[in-house]
Amino acid sequence: MSEQTRRKGEMVKNNSVEAQKKQAERSFKQEERALDGRKAMAEYEVQARATRAKTERLKALRLAKEAQARTEAPPVEPTKQRPARHEK
């Protein structure tokens, strides 16, 4: 086998090993992105549930306050007395 043929064989072997490493890295990164995506979606869903619960609670409080305001008589404000007019 000539020197040049041997070098080509090593280059192909090296390229094959490098290609496998690159493929493995791509696969690993893809799995990482998928995992990150699942985590982000889970966080989003938890926050959405918390927001809905808070909104429901606040709505119930607002409706209760409005119902109470309708049943109670409006507060009577004291009339302001005007100062006596001074004649000149």
C-alpha positions as CSV (number, residue, x, y, z in Angstrom):
1,M,0.0,0.0,0.0
2,S,1.4,3.3,-0.9
3,E,1.8,6.2,1.5
4,Q,-0.8,8.3,-0.3
5,T,-3.4,5.5,-0.1
6,R,-2.7,4.9,3.5
7,R,-3.2,8.7,4.3
8,K,-6.5,8.7,2.4
9,G,-7.7,5.7,4.4
10,E,-6.8,7.5,7.7
11,M,-8.5,10.7,6.5
12,V,-11.7,8.7,5.7
13,K,-11.5,7.0,9.1
14,N,-10.9,10.3,10.8
15,N,-13.7,12.0,8.9
16,S,-16.0,9.1,9.8
17,V,-15.1,9.4,13.5
18,E,-15.6,13.2,13.3
19,A,-18.9,12.8,11.5
20,Q,-20.0,10.4,14.2
21,K,-19.0,12.9,16.9
22,K,-20.8,15.7,15.2
23,Q,-23.9,13.5,14.8
24,A,-23.8,12.6,18.4
25,E,-23.4,16.2,19.5
26,R,-26.3,17.3,17.2
27,S,-28.5,14.5,18.7
28,F,-27.5,15.5,22.2
29,K,-28.3,19.2,21.6
30,Q,-31.6,18.3,20.0
31,E,-32.5,16.2,23.1
32,E,-31.5,19.1,25.3
33,R,-33.6,21.5,23.4
34,A,-36.6,19.2,23.6
35,L,-36.1,18.8,27.4
36,D,-35.8,22.6,27.8
37,G,-39.0,23.0,25.8
38,R,-40.9,20.5,27.9
39,K,-39.7,22.3,31.1
40,A,-40.7,25.7,29.7
41,M,-44.1,24.4,28.7
42,A,-44.6,22.9,32.2
43,E,-43.7,26.3,33.8
44,Y,-46.0,28.1,31.5
45,E,-48.9,25.8,32.4
46,V,-48.2,26.2,36.1
47,Q,-48.2,30.0,35.7
48,A,-51.4,29.9,33.6
49,R,-53.2,27.8,36.3
50,A,-52.1,30.2,39.0
51,T,-53.2,33.2,37.0
52,R,-56.6,31.6,36.4
53,A,-57.0,30.8,40.1
54,K,-56.1,34.3,41.1
55,T,-58.5,35.8,38.5
56,E,-61.3,33.6,39.8
57,R,-60.6,34.7,43.4
58,L,-60.5,38.4,42.5
59,K,-63.7,38.1,40.4
60,A,-65.5,36.5,43.4
61,L,-64.3,39.2,45.7
62,R,-65.4,41.9,43.2
63,L,-68.8,40.4,42.7
64,A,-69.3,40.0,46.5
65,K,-68.4,43.7,47.0
66,E,-70.8,44.8,44.3
67,A,-73.6,42.7,45.7
68,Q,-73.0,44.2,49.2
69,A,-73.0,47.7,47.7
70,R,-76.4,47.1,46.1
71,T,-78.0,45.8,49.3
72,E,-76.6,48.6,51.6
73,A,-78.0,52.1,51.5
74,P,-75.6,54.6,50.1
75,P,-73.9,56.5,52.9
76,V,-75.4,59.9,53.7
77,E,-73.0,62.6,53.3
78,P,-73.3,65.5,55.8
79,T,-74.3,68.7,54.1
80,K,-71.8,71.5,54.3
81,Q,-72.9,74.6,56.0
82,R,-72.1,77.8,54.2
83,P,-70.5,80.5,56.3
84,A,-72.9,83.3,57.2
85,R,-72.8,86.3,54.8
86,H,-71.5,89.5,56.2
87,E,-73.5,92.5,55.2
88,K,-71.6,95.7,54.4
